[in-house]
Each structure stands twice: as structure tokens, then as C-alpha cells.
């Protein structure tokens, strides 16, 4: 019996991220997802949307068919 696992190479927030402090955010996604740690990856609001920034994922946790990530935003593309 296998466990469904998705490999992600970008963070898609859909506006559901929460700020922890400074430039650190947390995001909970449905299902089990694997992300690269401490490597700069794109942050987007939607999968086909514009890149809104670059982040480093600091922590990934799996529990109850959900993935929780903590990431540090290192670059932000201004929408103004």
C-alpha cells in the first residue's frame, strides 16, 4: 500500500498564508507534499499567476493528510 505524495517546486498560496513574524509565513496545504528545504523557490498566489516573490522553506510537517510549511520570504515583487 502506497502513500500519495506530490513534489512541489514552487509555493502557491491562494491567499491562505499566515504571517508568523517578520518575513516568516506558514501555509497549510491538503495532501502530502514534498518541498525542497533552504533552496530559493518561487512564490505565487495562483499556479498560473505572476511570481510574487522568492522564499526559502525552513520547515515541512505532515499530519492528517495535510502538509504545513514554514517559509522565509527573501524577495518580494511589488504589486504597486
N, CA, C and O of each residue as an XYZ file, in Angstrom:
320
protein
N       0.848     -1.177      0.000
C       0.000      0.000      0.000
C       0.891      1.237      0.000
O       1.830      1.328      0.791
N       0.604      2.176     -0.874
C       1.426      3.370     -1.005
C       0.776      4.601     -0.402
O      -0.413      4.612     -0.085
N       1.577      5.620     -0.255
C       1.104      6.900      0.255
C       1.185      7.909     -0.878
O       2.266      8.082     -1.442
N       0.091      8.591     -1.247
C       0.160      9.594     -2.310
C       1.034     10.766     -1.867
O       0.869     11.296     -0.769
N       1.959     11.160     -2.728
C       2.909     12.223     -2.404
C       3.107     13.090     -3.634
O       3.292     12.580     -4.739
N       3.070     14.385     -3.442
C       3.250     15.332     -4.532
C       4.547     16.101     -4.307
O       4.811     16.556     -3.194
N       5.356     16.249     -5.348
C       6.607     17.013     -5.279
C       6.342     18.409     -5.817
O       5.949     18.556     -6.975
N       6.549     19.440     -4.998
C       6.305     20.822     -5.400
C       7.612     21.585     -5.516
O       8.507     21.452     -4.682
N       7.704     22.394     -6.577
C       8.905     23.203     -6.806
C       8.593     24.694     -6.754
O       9.438     25.515     -7.112
N       7.392     25.050     -6.314
C       7.014     26.435     -6.059
C       5.956     26.444     -4.973
O       5.313     25.429     -4.707
N       5.781     27.596     -4.352
C       4.764     27.763     -3.326
C       3.593     28.508     -3.958
O       3.761     29.623     -4.450
N       2.414     27.903     -3.949
C       1.196     28.541     -4.446
C       0.306     28.793     -3.226
O      -0.196     27.853     -2.610
N       0.118     30.064     -2.888
C      -0.537     30.412     -1.625
C      -2.057     30.501     -1.699
O      -2.735     30.214     -0.712
N      -2.597     30.884     -2.827
C      -4.039     31.140     -2.984
C      -4.549     32.094     -1.899
O      -5.731     32.080     -1.555
N      -3.645     32.922     -1.364
C      -4.013     33.904     -0.350
C      -4.254     33.321      1.033
O      -4.807     34.006      1.893
N      -3.858     32.076      1.273
C      -4.138     31.405      2.549
C      -2.937     31.367      3.501
O      -2.987     30.683      4.524
N      -1.875     32.082      3.182
C      -0.706     32.100      4.048
C      -0.972     32.961      5.278
O      -1.803     33.868      5.244
N      -0.260     32.669      6.365
C      -0.362     33.448      7.599
C       1.030     33.896      8.007
O       1.976     33.108      7.995
N       1.149     35.168      8.368
C       2.443     35.698      8.814
C       2.693     35.250     10.251
O       1.837     35.402     11.122
N       3.877     34.698     10.480
C       4.284     34.337     11.834
C       4.938     35.534     12.504
O       4.509     35.967     13.573
N       5.975     36.066     11.873
C       6.685     37.264     12.331
C       7.631     37.676     11.216
O       7.989     36.858     10.369
N       8.038     38.936     11.211
C       8.940     39.483     10.187
C       8.572     38.945      8.805
O       7.452     39.153      8.339
N       9.507     38.253      8.147
C       9.280     37.712      6.808
C       9.021     36.208      6.831
O       9.248     35.534      5.827
N       8.559     35.678      7.934
C       8.270     34.251      8.060
C       6.760     34.020      7.975
O       5.970     34.708      8.621
N       6.390     33.043      7.169
C       4.993     32.727      6.933
C       4.761     31.233      7.100
O       5.697     30.437      7.036
N       3.504     30.862      7.315
C       3.122     29.455      7.352
C       1.959     29.247      6.393
O       1.157     30.153      6.164
N       1.878     28.048      5.838
C       0.838     27.711      4.880
C       0.492     26.240      5.042
O       1.385     25.399      5.137
N      -0.794     25.926      5.074
C      -1.255     24.541      5.178
C      -1.901     24.159      3.848
O      -2.780     24.865      3.352
N      -1.460     23.034      3.272
C      -1.988     22.528      2.008
C      -2.584     21.143      2.246
O      -2.117     20.405      3.114
N      -3.601     20.795      1.485
C      -4.207     19.475      1.567
C      -3.289     18.434      0.942
O      -2.608     18.724     -0.042
N      -3.261     17.242      1.489
C      -2.451     16.149      0.959
C      -1.018     16.219      1.459
O      -0.618     17.156      2.150
N      -0.257     15.194      1.085
C       1.154     15.136      1.464
C       1.990     15.693      0.322
O       1.904     15.213     -0.809
N       2.796     16.700      0.614
C       3.606     17.381     -0.385
C       5.046     17.459      0.096
O       5.315     17.625      1.286
N       5.946     17.338     -0.838
C       7.366     17.421     -0.538
C       7.911     18.684     -1.188
O       7.663     18.930     -2.368
N       8.646     19.480     -0.432
C       9.231     20.735     -0.909
C      10.732     20.714     -0.643
O      11.178     20.091      0.320
N      11.521     21.390     -1.488
C      12.958     21.499     -1.209
C      13.193     22.471     -0.041
O      12.577     23.535      0.016
N      14.070     22.108      0.869
C      14.380     22.965      2.013
C      15.588     23.837      1.720
O      16.544     23.396      1.081
N      15.540     25.082      2.192
C      16.663     26.026      2.124
C      17.205     26.253      0.715
O      18.395     26.515      0.539
N      16.329     26.151     -0.289
C      16.681     26.457     -1.678
C      15.674     27.508     -2.153
O      14.473     27.325     -1.957
N      16.128     28.601     -2.769
C      15.182     29.628     -3.217
C      14.179     29.070     -4.236
O      14.566     28.483     -5.246
N      12.877     29.266     -3.951
C      11.830     28.857     -4.883
C      10.807     29.980     -5.031
O      10.703     30.854     -4.170
N      10.051     29.948     -6.133
C       9.061     30.970     -6.437
C       7.866     30.895     -5.495
O       7.481     29.823     -5.028
N       7.293     32.062     -5.232
C       6.039     32.159     -4.502
C       5.035     32.817     -5.442
O       5.304     33.880     -6.003
N       3.864     32.175     -5.612
C       2.807     32.710     -6.471
C       1.483     32.632     -5.728
O       1.301     31.778     -4.862
N       0.558     33.527     -6.068
C      -0.786     33.452     -5.480
C      -1.606     32.360     -6.160
O      -2.371     31.661     -5.497
N      -1.455     32.205     -7.480
C      -2.117     31.138     -8.232
C      -1.077     30.448     -9.097
O      -0.035     31.030     -9.396
N      -1.345     29.226     -9.496
C      -0.359     28.445    -10.234
C       0.021     29.094    -11.563
O       1.167     28.979    -11.997
N      -0.920     29.771    -12.210
C      -0.635     30.425    -13.490
C      -0.408     31.922    -13.352
O      -0.266     32.622    -14.354
N      -0.371     32.419    -12.118
C      -0.210     33.851    -11.874
C       1.242     34.301    -11.923
O       2.162     33.510    -12.128
N       1.404     35.582    -11.728
C       2.731     36.193    -11.691
C       3.472     35.782    -10.420
O       2.860     35.533     -9.381
N       4.773     35.719    -10.521
C       5.597     35.445     -9.344
C       5.496     36.636     -8.395
O       5.707     37.777     -8.803
N       5.176     36.372     -7.133
C       5.074     37.463     -6.169
C       6.312     37.596     -5.300
O       6.471     38.598     -4.602
N       7.194     36.598     -5.330
C       8.423     36.675     -4.554
C       9.220     35.387     -4.613
O       8.886     34.456     -5.346
N      10.293     35.358     -3.814
C      11.174     34.191     -3.677
C      11.252     33.863     -2.188
O      11.339     34.759     -1.348
N      11.220     32.567     -1.870
C      11.238     32.156     -0.464
C      12.166     30.967     -0.249
O      12.518     30.242     -1.180
N      12.546     30.796      1.009
C      13.280     29.608      1.459
C      12.367     28.853      2.409
O      11.906     29.416      3.402
N      12.102     27.598      2.122
C      11.286     26.791      3.019
C      12.174     26.303      4.158
O      13.220     25.695      3.934
N      11.742     26.578      5.369
C      12.510     26.241      6.562
C      12.010     24.987      7.266
O      12.781     24.312      7.949
N      10.709     24.662      7.105
C      10.142     23.533      7.838
C       8.969     22.956      7.055
O       8.149     23.695      6.510
N       8.898     21.616      7.004
C       7.775     20.902      6.386
C       7.265     19.878      7.393
O       8.043     19.099      7.943
N       5.950     19.883      7.633
C       5.344     18.919      8.562
C       4.160     18.244      7.881
O       3.333     18.901      7.249
N       4.094     16.913      8.022
C       2.963     16.134      7.510
C       2.136     15.635      8.677
O       2.676     15.108      9.650
N       0.816     15.804      8.580
C      -0.063     15.276      9.621
C      -1.501     15.274      9.116
O      -1.973     16.271      8.570
N      -2.193     14.156      9.297
C      -3.616     14.026      8.983
C      -3.946     14.474      7.563
O      -4.867     15.263      7.348
N      -3.184     13.964      6.595
C      -3.390     14.248      5.168
C      -3.263     15.739      4.840
O      -3.923     16.241      3.930
N      -2.406     16.438      5.593
C      -2.119     17.845      5.320
C      -0.621     18.082      5.418
O       0.090     17.393      6.150
N      -0.163     19.066      4.669
C       1.230     19.487      4.722
C       1.269     20.924      5.212
O       0.585     21.787      4.663
N       2.058     21.183      6.233
C       2.239     22.525      6.763
C       3.677     22.951      6.482
O       4.620     22.247      6.842
N       3.842     24.112      5.833
C       5.205     24.611      5.571
C       5.405     25.952      6.265
O       4.477     26.749      6.402
N       6.624     26.174      6.692
C       7.055     27.467      7.211
C       8.137     27.958      6.272
O       9.115     27.257      6.013
N       7.956     29.168      5.763
C       8.938     29.697      4.809
C       9.308     31.134      5.130
O       8.555     31.874      5.764
N      10.499     31.499      4.666
C      11.011     32.856      4.845
C      11.007     33.541      3.485
O      11.658     33.068      2.552
N      10.292     34.633      3.364
C      10.256     35.414      2.138
C      11.539     36.223      2.054
O      11.796     37.072      2.907
N      12.352     35.963      1.023
C      13.641     36.658      0.903
C      13.625     37.735     -0.166
O      14.523     38.577     -0.210
N      12.616     37.720     -1.028
C      12.487     38.720     -2.080
C      11.003     38.883     -2.381
O      10.274     37.896     -2.484
N      10.554     40.136     -2.522
C       9.154     40.408     -2.817
C       9.064     41.272     -4.064
O       9.718     42.311     -4.156
N       8.256     40.844     -5.017
C       7.996     41.648     -6.213
C       6.808     42.536     -5.894
O       5.713     42.041     -5.628
N       7.017     43.837     -5.917
C       5.971     44.798     -5.548
C       4.844     44.775     -6.567
O       5.082     44.691     -7.772
N       3.606     44.850     -6.069
C       2.428     44.905     -6.951
C       2.012     46.333     -7.241
O       1.031     46.544     -7.954
N       2.720     47.321     -6.716
C       2.389     48.735     -6.948
C       2.955     49.211     -8.241
O       2.777     50.374     -8.602
